[in-house]
Amino acid sequence: MENSIRFLKENIKDKKVLITGGLGMIGSAIAHRLIENGAIVTIVDAMIEPFGGNMFNIQDIKGKINLNIADIRDTEAMKVLVVGQDIIFNLAGQISHNDSIEDPLLDADLNYIGQLKIMELVKKYNPGARVIFSGSRLQFGRITKNPVKENHPLSPKTPYAFHKSVTEKMYEFYNKTYSIQTIVFRIANPYGIRSQMKHSKYCIVNYFLRMAMEGNGINIFGDGSQIRDYIYVDDLADAMILCAIEKKLSGEIFNVGSGVGTSFKEMVECVVEVVGSGKIDYLPWPESYLNVETGDYVTDITKLTKLTNWRPTHNLKSGITKSYNYYKKYSKYYF
């Protein structure tokens, strides 16, 4: 990992980088890491409710970045921002798979059409840029074998997962047809600092942190035995940046997570232990959740670690502890 960080420092300085959805948890984590290493960073975010855009996420770097409030679906606004960028982290999108069932048209507009518009602008005005897309482990649908490798079949069960998969294929098209440099990530369950905590539709670990900090009950559906892979946001940011600056990885798809499976029950117990408050309530599975439950999931990170030397540096407890300490100071900006 030390060699990877050195590689990052040597290869990101003075690079021009655009981050769409840059005021969210993942985007702002990437922005902080890039600024630390001398990149020239532009953030664009539409600040659409109830997503994760938060001005406080860039409070300590706001004088070092370029910020634009704009929507990726606004072609004229994005055309100006795309030009001249070396790397584009295209992270903007609708974030809830349950909401995608209720409003699939909005999900398609943000998670496919908006992404397609960016790729068309790159093709026309900046074909030499490298474009990074944030997909989801939910694209796999029902898991047939763990740990999950990149060649696991895709069988999305919600409009959110379907549109992420279609967008992934669209990126592949632009890479193979127009030689646009693309890298796609299928992300496990991210959590950490700078995440919205107003609702439970995204980043469940963070929402449970809020519940525990407020002394409320934390609901577990079923017996809590379902396995998930939780990745701390700074580890995720490092993985994405390292891939973005490695020229040999154009066209690649990576599964990214911690590589460790943790039961839902263990995760919640860890939250309660770290915070020192909160209680666990076991409830029957709601029908809406059963319909989209994919089974146990653990990421196979072999490909990613082999090609980049990246490895996560946080286990679940250290990541939750770091998150808790952050929200103790800044909770008023997040919930």
Secondary structure, 3 states (H helix, E strand, C coil): CHHHHHHHHHHHCCCEEEEECCCCHHHHHHHHHHHHCCCEEEEEECCCCCCCCCHHHHCCCCCCCEEEECCCCCHHHHHHHHCCCCEEEECCCCCCHHHHHHCHHHHHHHHHHHHHHHHHHHHHHCCCCEEEEEEEHHHHCCCCCCCECCCCCCCCCCHHHHHHHHHHHHHHHHHHHHCCEEEEEEECEEECCCCCCCCCCCCHHHHHHHHHHCCCEEEEECCCCCEECEEEHHHHHHHHHHHHCCHHHCCCEEEECCCCCEEHHHHHHHHHHHHCCCEEEEECCCHHHHCCCCCCCCECCHHHHHHHCCCCCCCHHHHHHHHHHHHHHHHHHCC
